[in-house]
Amino acid sequence: MSPGDNNGTKLLPLLYLIGAGILCTAAINKWRAVKKSELRHQQHRRLLEEPSKAVD
């Protein structure tokens, strides 16, 4: 066993960690986009339900 053989065993967990970080970041961004879209839809529904006071 040469000294460089140990690097492969350390690289794989690092790649797993980086991959998990990327997946979590993507999931968080998707969740934020869904919540933002949901908030916009709620605001739009409120505007449609309430009569406009500016038209009086």
TIVO-2410 file (N, C-alpha, C; in nm, 3 decimals):
# residues 56
REC num residu      c1      c2      c3 atome chaine
REC   1      M   0.085  -0.118   0.000     N      A
REC   1      M   0.000   0.000   0.000    CA      A
REC   1      M   0.090   0.124   0.000     C      A
REC   2      S   0.071   0.209  -0.097     N      A
REC   2      S   0.152   0.330  -0.105    CA      A
REC   2      S   0.083   0.445  -0.031     C      A
REC   3      P   0.154   0.552   0.002     N      A
REC   3      P   0.094   0.664   0.076    CA      A
REC   3      P  -0.022   0.731   0.004     C      A
REC   4      G  -0.026   0.727  -0.128     N      A
REC   4      G  -0.132   0.794  -0.202    CA      A
REC   4      G  -0.263   0.717  -0.207     C      A
REC   5      D  -0.264   0.591  -0.166     N      A
REC   5      D  -0.385   0.509  -0.171    CA      A
REC   5      D  -0.493   0.557  -0.073     C      A
REC   6      N  -0.454   0.618   0.033     N      A
REC   6      N  -0.549   0.663   0.134    CA      A
REC   6      N  -0.632   0.782   0.085     C      A
REC   7      N  -0.585   0.854  -0.015     N      A
REC   7      N  -0.657   0.972  -0.064    CA      A
REC   7      N  -0.791   0.935  -0.125     C      A
REC   8      G  -0.800   0.819  -0.188     N      A
REC   8      G  -0.927   0.776  -0.248    CA      A
REC   8      G  -1.033   0.751  -0.144     C      A
REC   9      T  -0.995   0.701  -0.028     N      A
REC   9      T  -1.094   0.675   0.077    CA      A
REC   9      T  -1.140   0.804   0.143     C      A
REC  10      K  -1.063   0.909   0.137     N      A
REC  10      K  -1.103   1.037   0.193    CA      A
REC  10      K  -1.181   1.120   0.093     C      A
REC  11      L  -1.159   1.097  -0.035     N      A
REC  11      L  -1.225   1.175  -0.138    CA      A
REC  11      L  -1.373   1.140  -0.151     C      A
REC  12      L  -1.407   1.012  -0.139     N      A
REC  12      L  -1.545   0.969  -0.157    CA      A
REC  12      L  -1.640   1.032  -0.054     C      A
REC  13      P  -1.609   1.029   0.077     N      A
REC  13      P  -1.698   1.097   0.172    CA      A
REC  13      P  -1.710   1.248   0.145     C      A
REC  14      L  -1.602   1.308   0.100     N      A
REC  14      L  -1.607   1.451   0.067    CA      A
REC  14      L  -1.703   1.476  -0.049     C      A
REC  15      L  -1.698   1.390  -0.149     N      A
REC  15      L  -1.790   1.404  -0.262    CA      A
REC  15      L  -1.934   1.382  -0.219     C      A
REC  16      Y  -1.957   1.285  -0.128     N      A
REC  16      Y  -2.092   1.263  -0.075    CA      A
REC  16      Y  -2.142   1.388  -0.002     C      A
REC  17      L  -2.055   1.448   0.077     N      A
REC  17      L  -2.092   1.567   0.152    CA      A
REC  17      L  -2.125   1.682   0.057     C      A
REC  18      I  -2.045   1.702  -0.045     N      A
REC  18      I  -2.071   1.808  -0.143    CA      A
REC  18      I  -2.202   1.781  -0.216     C      A
REC  19      G  -2.225   1.656  -0.254     N      A
REC  19      G  -2.350   1.621  -0.321    CA      A
REC  19      G  -2.471   1.645  -0.233     C      A
REC  20      A  -2.460   1.609  -0.106     N      A
REC  20      A  -2.570   1.631  -0.012    CA      A
REC  20      A  -2.596   1.781   0.005     C      A
REC  21      G  -2.491   1.859   0.010     N      A
REC  21      G  -2.507   2.005   0.021    CA      A
REC  21      G  -2.577   2.063  -0.100     C      A
REC  22      I  -2.542   2.015  -0.217     N      A
REC  22      I  -2.607   2.063  -0.340    CA      A
REC  22      I  -2.755   2.026  -0.340     C      A
REC  23      L  -2.785   1.901  -0.302     N      A
REC  23      L  -2.925   1.858  -0.298    CA      A
REC  23      L  -3.007   1.938  -0.197     C      A
REC  24      C  -2.950   1.961  -0.080     N      A
REC  24      C  -3.021   2.039   0.022    CA      A
REC  24      C  -3.044   2.183  -0.023     C      A
REC  25      T  -2.944   2.242  -0.086     N      A
REC  25      T  -2.959   2.378  -0.136    CA      A
REC  25      T  -3.068   2.386  -0.243     C      A
REC  26      A  -3.070   2.289  -0.333     N      A
REC  26      A  -3.173   2.285  -0.437    CA      A
REC  26      A  -3.312   2.269  -0.375     C      A
REC  27      A  -3.324   2.183  -0.274     N      A
REC  27      A  -3.452   2.161  -0.208    CA      A
REC  27      A  -3.499   2.287  -0.135     C      A
REC  28      I  -3.409   2.355  -0.068     N      A
REC  28      I  -3.445   2.479   0.002    CA      A
REC  28      I  -3.490   2.585  -0.097     C      A
REC  29      N  -3.418   2.600  -0.208     N      A
REC  29      N  -3.457   2.699  -0.309    CA      A
REC  29      N  -3.592   2.666  -0.370     C      A
REC  30      K  -3.619   2.538  -0.393     N      A
REC  30      K  -3.748   2.497  -0.447    CA      A
REC  30      K  -3.859   2.527  -0.348     C      A
REC  31      W  -3.836   2.499  -0.220     N      A
REC  31      W  -3.934   2.527  -0.115    CA      A
REC  31      W  -3.965   2.677  -0.108     C      A
REC  32      R  -3.862   2.759  -0.116     N      A
REC  32      R  -3.884   2.904  -0.114    CA      A
REC  32      R  -3.965   2.951  -0.234     C      A
REC  33      A  -3.937   2.894  -0.351     N      A
REC  33      A  -4.011   2.931  -0.472    CA      A
REC  33      A  -4.157   2.890  -0.460     C      A
REC  34      V  -4.183   2.774  -0.404     N      A
REC  34      V  -4.321   2.727  -0.386    CA      A
REC  34      V  -4.394   2.819  -0.288     C      A
REC  35      K  -4.331   2.852  -0.177     N      A
REC  35      K  -4.394   2.938  -0.078    CA      A
REC  35      K  -4.419   3.079  -0.134     C      A
REC  36      K  -4.323   3.131  -0.211     N      A
REC  36      K  -4.340   3.263  -0.271    CA      A
REC  36      K  -4.456   3.263  -0.369     C      A
REC  37      S  -4.466   3.158  -0.448     N      A
REC  37      S  -4.575   3.145  -0.544    CA      A
REC  37      S  -4.708   3.134  -0.470     C      A
REC  38      E  -4.711   3.057  -0.362     N      A
REC  38      E  -4.832   3.042  -0.284    CA      A
REC  38      E  -4.876   3.176  -0.225     C      A
REC  39      L  -4.781   3.253  -0.176     N      A
REC  39      L  -4.812   3.384  -0.119    CA      A
REC  39      L  -4.869   3.478  -0.226     C      A
REC  40      R  -4.810   3.475  -0.346     N      A
REC  40      R  -4.862   3.558  -0.456    CA      A
REC  40      R  -5.005   3.519  -0.492     C      A
REC  41      H  -5.033   3.390  -0.494     N      A
REC  41      H  -5.168   3.344  -0.527    CA      A
REC  41      H  -5.268   3.388  -0.420     C      A
REC  42      Q  -5.228   3.381  -0.293     N      A
REC  42      Q  -5.315   3.425  -0.185    CA      A
REC  42      Q  -5.344   3.574  -0.196     C      A
REC  43      Q  -5.243   3.653  -0.224     N      A
REC  43      Q  -5.262   3.797  -0.238    CA      A
REC  43      Q  -5.352   3.828  -0.356     C      A
REC  44      H  -5.335   3.756  -0.464     N      A
REC  44      H  -5.417   3.777  -0.583    CA      A
REC  44      H  -5.562   3.742  -0.553     C      A
REC  45      R  -5.584   3.632  -0.481     N      A
REC  45      R  -5.721   3.594  -0.444    CA      A
REC  45      R  -5.785   3.699  -0.355     C      A
REC  46      R  -5.708   3.754  -0.260     N      A
REC  46      R  -5.762   3.858  -0.172    CA      A
REC  46      R  -5.803   3.982  -0.252     C      A
REC  47      L  -5.719   4.018  -0.349     N      A
REC  47      L  -5.751   4.135  -0.431    CA      A
REC  47      L  -5.878   4.113  -0.512     C      A
REC  48      L  -5.898   3.991  -0.559     N      A
REC  48      L  -6.018   3.961  -0.637    CA      A
REC  48      L  -6.143   3.954  -0.550     C      A
REC  49      E  -6.128   3.910  -0.425     N      A
REC  49      E  -6.243   3.897  -0.336    CA      A
REC  49      E  -6.287   4.029  -0.277     C      A
REC  50      E  -6.196   4.117  -0.247     N      A
REC  50      E  -6.230   4.245  -0.184    CA      A
REC  50      E  -6.267   4.348  -0.290     C      A
REC  51      P  -6.377   4.417  -0.271     N      A
REC  51      P  -6.411   4.523  -0.367    CA      A
REC  51      P  -6.310   4.637  -0.357     C      A
REC  52      S  -6.279   4.693  -0.469     N      A
REC  52      S  -6.180   4.801  -0.471    CA      A
REC  52      S  -6.241   4.928  -0.415     C      A
REC  53      K  -6.173   4.989  -0.322     N      A
REC  53      K  -6.221   5.113  -0.261    CA      A
REC  53      K  -6.180   5.235  -0.344     C      A
REC  54      A  -6.087   5.216  -0.436     N      A
REC  54      A  -6.040   5.328  -0.516    CA      A
REC  54      A  -6.139   5.363  -0.626     C      A
REC  55      V  -6.230   5.274  -0.659     N      A
REC  55      V  -6.325   5.297  -0.767    CA      A
REC  55      V  -6.444   5.380  -0.720     C      A
REC  56      D  -6.465   5.390  -0.590     N      A
REC  56      D  -6.581   5.464  -0.536    CA      A
REC  56      D  -6.599   5.592  -0.602     C      A
***
